[in-house]
Amino acid sequence: MMIDSKTGERIVVLINDESGPYIRVSTWIDADELEDLLSGKYDVLYEMKTPEEFKADGGKEYYFGNAADPDKLQKILDDIHL
């Protein structure tokens, strides 16, 4: 399963009432590796944002849209070992 290298916690799919499922990663290292896997191996589309509290470490939020299945996204994340 994908673990956030800064917090040591499992990365889980969260739900935004307006934007649908999304995830948060705390560092640019995690973000960079995740982007490569989502775009390449898994062919998952996303919108990326950088929240103010993540700017120092290069963390990101990834939004997948209301049509995305949060359970399938979590299964993908649980298959990732960085």
SULWO-V520835 format. One record per pair of residues at least 12 apart in sequence whose C-alpha atoms are under 10 Angstrom apart, sorted by the first residue. I is the first residue (numbers start at 1). J is the second residue. Records with the same first field share a line. If there is no record, write none. Layout:
I=J + J
This chain:
1=74 + 75 + 76 + 77 + 78 + 79 + 80 + 81 + 82
2=25 + 30 + 34 + 74 + 76 + 77 + 78 + 79 + 80 + 81 + 82
3=25 + 30 + 77 + 78 + 80 + 81 + 82
4=24 + 25 + 26 + 27 + 29 + 30 + 31 + 82
5=25 + 26 + 27 + 29 + 30 + 82
6=25 + 26 + 27 + 29 + 30 + 57 + 59
7=25 + 26 + 27
10=25 + 77 + 78
11=23 + 24 + 25 + 26 + 74 + 77 + 78
12=24 + 25 + 70 + 73 + 74 + 75 + 77 + 78
13=62 + 63 + 69 + 70 + 71 + 72 + 73 + 74 + 75 + 77
14=63 + 70 + 74
15=63 + 64 + 65 + 66 + 70
16=63 + 65 + 66
17=66
18=65 + 66
19=47 + 63 + 64 + 65 + 66 + 67
20=63 + 64 + 65 + 66 + 67 + 68 + 69 + 70
21=62 + 63 + 64 + 65 + 66 + 67 + 68 + 69 + 70 + 71 + 73 + 74
22=46 + 47 + 48 + 61 + 62 + 63 + 64 + 65 + 66 + 68 + 70 + 73
23=48 + 60 + 61 + 62 + 63 + 64 + 73 + 74 + 77
24=48 + 49 + 50 + 51 + 54 + 59 + 60 + 61 + 62 + 63
25=50 + 54 + 57 + 58 + 59 + 60 + 61 + 62
26=50 + 51 + 53 + 54 + 55 + 56 + 57 + 58 + 59 + 60 + 61
27=54 + 55 + 56 + 57 + 58 + 59 + 60
28=54 + 55 + 56 + 57 + 58 + 59 + 60
29=57 + 58 + 59 + 82
30=58 + 59 + 60 + 82
31=48 + 58 + 59 + 60 + 61 + 62
32=58 + 59 + 60
33=80 + 82
34=62 + 77 + 80 + 82
35=48 + 62
37=76 + 77 + 80
38=73 + 76 + 77 + 80
42=73 + 76
44=64 + 68 + 73 + 76
45=62 + 63 + 64 + 65 + 68
46=61 + 62 + 63 + 64 + 65 + 68
47=61 + 62 + 63 + 64 + 65
48=60 + 61 + 62 + 63 + 64
49=61 + 62 + 63
50=62
